Amino acid sequence: MRLYPGKIPAIAEDIIHRLRQEGDLEVGNLHEARLDVEAVLKEYLSMDRELTERAKDLMERRGLPYGHFARIKRTLCEERNFAIGDEAVPYLANQLVEVFMRSPNIDEVFADDVSLRKKLQALLRKHMQLEEELDQEVRRRIKNLEEGTSAWDIEYQRIMAEVKRKHKLE
């Protein structure tokens, strides 16, 4: 699952709207509350980019092949108590609950932490599963190539970029 920068405003809008609609939050300043949610999501992306770059730098300095990238990045994430992959959704839900509890733009939180986290995780998963749908669309378009070949890799990246532009994700 992946969080796309282009979808952050829509995700923030959906989160605030749903939680207000279901009576979980009372929001004082709607616009600022959305910006609080956006800030959490943008900070997550920023930290992910920073750790990705640090992992690449470490690999380069140590002369390691690209196959070590995931392990190095995961180690860096663990050092910072930062979650990636499947752990990202619960991590983001926890971050959002903390923001709701401290934000001056949220007047009242009526839901308990557990149910709030469950709702947030469901909303985040709904928006973040887009990557899987994009992957399926790309694979349908390049089914004539053999997966694992360099031609397949190049075409996959090219078509993925087209699909992302089409869906306004970049």
C-alpha positions as CSV (number, residue, x, y, z in Angstrom):
1,M,0.0,0.0,0.0
2,R,1.2,3.4,-0.8
3,L,0.3,7.0,0.0
4,Y,0.3,9.3,-3.0
5,P,0.9,13.1,-2.5
6,G,-1.8,14.0,-5.0
7,K,-4.4,12.1,-2.9
8,I,-3.6,13.7,0.5
9,P,-6.3,16.5,0.3
10,A,-9.0,14.0,-0.7
11,I,-7.9,11.6,2.1
12,A,-8.0,14.4,4.7
13,E,-11.4,15.6,3.5
14,D,-12.8,12.0,3.6
15,I,-11.4,11.4,7.1
16,I,-12.7,14.6,8.6
17,H,-16.1,14.3,6.8
18,R,-16.7,10.7,7.9
19,L,-15.6,11.1,11.5
20,R,-17.8,14.2,11.8
21,Q,-20.7,12.5,10.1
22,E,-20.5,9.4,12.4
23,G,-20.3,11.6,15.5
24,D,-16.7,10.7,16.4
25,L,-15.4,14.2,16.2
26,E,-16.6,17.7,16.8
27,V,-14.6,20.1,14.7
28,G,-14.1,23.7,15.5
29,N,-12.4,24.9,12.4
30,L,-13.1,22.5,9.5
31,H,-10.4,23.9,7.2
32,E,-7.7,23.8,9.8
33,A,-8.7,20.3,11.0
34,R,-8.2,19.1,7.4
35,L,-4.8,20.8,7.3
36,D,-3.9,19.0,10.5
37,V,-4.7,15.6,8.8
38,E,-2.8,16.7,5.7
39,A,0.2,17.7,7.8
40,V,0.4,14.2,9.3
41,L,0.2,12.5,5.9
42,K,2.7,14.9,4.3
43,E,5.1,14.4,7.2
44,Y,4.9,10.7,6.7
45,L,5.8,11.0,3.0
46,S,8.7,13.4,3.9
47,M,10.1,11.0,6.5
48,D,9.7,8.1,4.0
49,R,11.6,10.0,1.3
50,E,14.4,11.0,3.8
51,L,14.9,7.4,5.0
52,T,14.9,6.2,1.4
53,E,17.6,8.7,0.5
54,R,19.6,7.7,3.6
55,A,19.3,4.0,2.7
56,K,20.6,4.8,-0.8
57,D,23.5,6.8,0.6
58,L,24.5,4.0,3.0
59,M,24.4,1.5,0.2
60,E,26.5,3.7,-2.0
61,R,29.1,4.3,0.7
62,R,29.3,0.7,1.6
63,G,29.3,-0.5,-2.0
64,L,26.3,-2.8,-1.5
65,P,24.1,-4.0,-4.3
66,Y,20.5,-2.9,-4.6
67,G,19.3,-6.1,-3.2
68,H,20.2,-4.8,0.3
69,F,18.0,-1.7,0.0
70,A,14.9,-3.1,1.8
71,R,16.9,-4.4,4.7
72,I,18.8,-1.2,5.2
73,K,15.7,1.0,4.9
74,R,13.8,-1.2,7.4
75,T,16.7,-0.9,9.8
76,L,16.7,2.9,9.5
77,C,12.9,2.9,10.0
78,E,13.2,0.8,13.2
79,E,15.8,3.2,14.6
80,R,13.3,6.1,14.1
81,N,10.2,4.1,15.2
82,F,8.8,4.7,11.7
83,A,6.6,2.2,9.9
84,I,6.5,1.2,6.2
85,G,4.7,-1.3,4.2
86,D,1.8,-3.1,5.8
87,E,2.6,-1.4,9.1
88,A,2.1,2.1,7.7
89,V,-1.7,2.1,8.0
90,P,-1.8,1.4,11.8
91,Y,1.2,3.8,12.3
92,L,-0.7,6.6,10.4
93,A,-3.9,5.9,12.4
94,N,-2.0,6.3,15.6
95,Q,-0.5,9.5,14.5
96,L,-3.9,10.9,13.5
97,V,-5.4,9.9,16.8
98,E,-2.6,11.8,18.6
99,V,-3.2,14.8,16.5
100,F,-7.0,14.7,17.1
101,M,-6.3,14.7,20.9
102,R,-4.0,17.7,20.8
103,S,-5.3,19.8,18.0
104,P,-6.9,23.1,18.9
105,N,-9.1,22.6,15.7
106,I,-10.8,19.5,17.1
107,D,-13.2,20.6,19.8
108,E,-14.1,17.1,21.1
109,V,-13.3,13.4,20.4
110,F,-16.3,11.3,21.2
111,A,-15.0,7.9,20.0
112,D,-12.6,5.8,22.1
113,D,-9.1,5.3,20.7
114,V,-9.6,1.7,19.6
115,S,-12.7,2.4,17.5
116,L,-11.2,5.6,16.1
117,R,-8.1,3.7,15.0
118,K,-10.2,1.0,13.3
119,K,-12.2,3.6,11.4
120,L,-9.0,5.5,10.4
121,Q,-7.3,2.3,9.3
122,A,-10.3,1.4,7.1
123,L,-10.4,4.8,5.5
124,L,-6.6,4.9,4.9
125,R,-6.6,1.4,3.4
126,K,-9.4,2.3,1.1
127,H,-7.4,5.2,-0.3
128,M,-4.0,3.5,-0.2
129,Q,-5.1,0.3,-2.0
130,L,-5.0,2.4,-5.1
131,E,-1.5,1.2,-5.8
132,E,-2.7,-2.4,-6.2
133,E,-5.3,-1.3,-8.7
134,L,-2.8,0.7,-10.6
135,D,-0.5,-2.3,-10.7
136,Q,-3.3,-4.5,-12.1
137,E,-4.1,-1.9,-14.8
138,V,-0.4,-1.7,-15.8
139,R,-0.1,-5.4,-15.9
140,R,-3.1,-5.7,-18.2
141,R,-1.6,-3.3,-20.6
142,I,1.8,-5.1,-20.8
143,K,0.6,-8.7,-20.7
144,N,2.4,-9.4,-24.0
145,L,5.8,-9.0,-22.3
146,E,7.5,-11.6,-20.1
147,E,7.8,-10.5,-16.5
148,G,11.3,-10.2,-15.1
149,T,12.9,-9.1,-18.4
150,S,14.5,-5.8,-18.7
151,A,12.0,-4.9,-21.5
152,W,9.1,-5.7,-19.1
153,D,10.7,-3.5,-16.3
154,I,11.2,-0.6,-18.6
155,E,7.7,-0.8,-20.1
156,Y,6.2,-1.3,-16.6
157,Q,7.7,2.0,-15.3
158,R,6.7,3.8,-18.5
159,I,3.1,2.6,-18.4
160,M,2.9,3.2,-14.6
161,A,3.9,6.8,-15.1
162,E,1.2,7.2,-17.8
163,V,-1.4,5.6,-15.5
164,K,-0.4,7.9,-12.6
165,R,-0.7,11.0,-14.8
166,K,-4.0,9.8,-16.0
167,H,-5.3,9.5,-12.5
168,K,-3.6,12.7,-11.4
169,L,-1.4,11.0,-8.8
170,E,1.9,12.8,-9.6
